């Protein structure tokens, strides 16, 4: 449910739906851990927006290459809200590959490379977004961490005037608490 009953383009963006998923969490070897799921998603919109009935999936694998380095790969399909005139949703399929490296016991750096294809349901628009993210995390103590991220994305669209390049720098201070001996982020 959206706050406004009608958006600036005259569409009621409220929807209702459900997902049915089945998956597993697996330890393939002592060095490779993964999760995967497949399912079906239904999302119903107010006319004239088109309803969505589609399969969805998610895959995430981590390879603990060394005691200090983790390589990760993931792929997902998600139906996301959009405010694009005439489109009910965005069908986003994303692949990510990256690596995290523990430089010091309390300093972790990483790099992720990703590629997203967004097909908009109800209109003839498709976007591709390749990008990269560089991260750093300093575990200050058991209750605080400082994170810094630089990300770059370059969207190409078949819609005129919708291409862009985006550079983002973010810094976060995170407070952690412990519950029953477990750290909660």
N, C-alpha and C positions, 0 to 999 in steps of 0.2 A: 504494500500500500504506500502510495506516495503522498506527500503532504498536500500537494495541490491536486484537485480532482481532474483538471485538464491542464496539460503543459502548454508552453508558448506556441506550439504548432497545432493545437487543437486536438491532441490525442489523450485519451485516458490511459495512463501507463500502468495502472494496477493490474496485477495478474495473480493467478493461483496455480499451484502445480505440485508435483511430487517427483521424487527420485527413488528408484529401487536399485541398490548396489549390492554386489557380492565381491568379497576380496579376501586377501590373505596377507599375513606378515610372515616373511620367511627368512631363515638364516641358511643360505645356500652353502656356504663354507664358513669357517671361523673368520674369514676376511671379507665376505660379501653378504650384506643384509639388504633386503628389499621388501617393498610392499606393492601390491597391485590390486586394482579393482576394475570391474566392468559393470555396467548397469544400463538403465533406461531412464530417461527424463521426459516429463510432460510438463509443459507450461502453457496455460491458457490465458489469452489476452482479450481485451474488449475489442470488438470490431471497430475499424477495419484492419487492425493489426493481426498478423498471422500467428496462429498457434504453433508451438514447437513440440515435436515428438521425435526424439532421437536417442541413439546410443551414446553413452559417455564412458570415459575410461580415465584411469590414472595409474602411472607407473613411477616408482621412485626406488633407485638402487644406490647404495653406498658401498664403495670398495675401500677398505682400510689398507691402502698400498704399503704404508709403513706406520710405525708408531706415531709419526708426526704428520702424516699426510693422508687426507681422505679425498677420494675422487667420487663425485656424485653425478648421476644422470637421471632426468625425469622427463615425463611426457604427460600432458593432461589435455582434456577437452572440457570446456566449461561453456555454459550458456549464460551470458552476462547481460544486465540491463544496459540500455542505450537511450539516448535522447535524440538520435538521428531521425529526422522526419520520415515517416513511412515505414521505418524499421521497428520490429517488435523487440528484437534482441540481437546480440552479437554472438556468433558461434566461434569461440576462440580455441585454437589448438596451438599448444606451446611445447617446445622442446628446450630443455636446459641441460648444459654440461658445465661442470665446474670442478674446482679443486680448492681445498682448504689446507693450510699449512701452519703448524704450530711453531713459530719462530722461537719463542721462549715459552716457558710454562704458562705465562699469563698473557701472551700476545699471539693472536691468530690472524693471519692474512688469508685472503681468498680472491678468486676470480671466477666469474660466471659468464658464460656466453649463452644467449638465448635467441630463439627465433619463434615469432608468433604469426599465425595467419588468422585474420579475423574476417569472416564472411557474415554480412549483415542480412538477417532474415526479413524478407519483404521488399528489399530493394536490391539493385544490381551493383553493390559496392563490395569490394574486397581490399583489405589492407594487409601488407606484410611489414613486420617490425623486427628487424634484427637488432641486437644490442649486446652490451657488455656491462658488467658491474664489477668494480674492484672494492673490496671490503677490508676493514681492519677492526679488530676488537681487542681492547685491553681490559683484562679482568682485574680491576683495581683491588678488590678484596672479595670476600665471599658474598657481599651484599650489593656491590656496585660494579658496573661495567660501562666503558665508554666505547661507542661504536662510531666509525666514520665510513661513509660510502660515497663513491663516485660512480655514476651510471651514465651511459650514453645510449640513446636509441635513435634509430633513423627509420621513420615510417614512410612507406611508399604506398600510394593508393591509386585505384583506377578512377577515383573521383577527382575532378579538376580542383586544384588549389588545396588539397588535403595532405600533401606531403610535408614533413617537417623533420628536423633534427633536434634532439633534446639532450642537454647536459644538466645533470642534477648532482649537487653535493649536499650530503646530509650528515649531521652529527647528532648522536643520541646518547643520553645518560640514562641507564636502566638501573632500577632498584630491584633487587631480588630478595625473596624471603624464603626461609626454610620451613618446611612442614614435615614433621615426623622424620627428620633426617634427610629429606629430599629437597633439592633446590627447585623452586618454582620461579619461572621467568614471566 
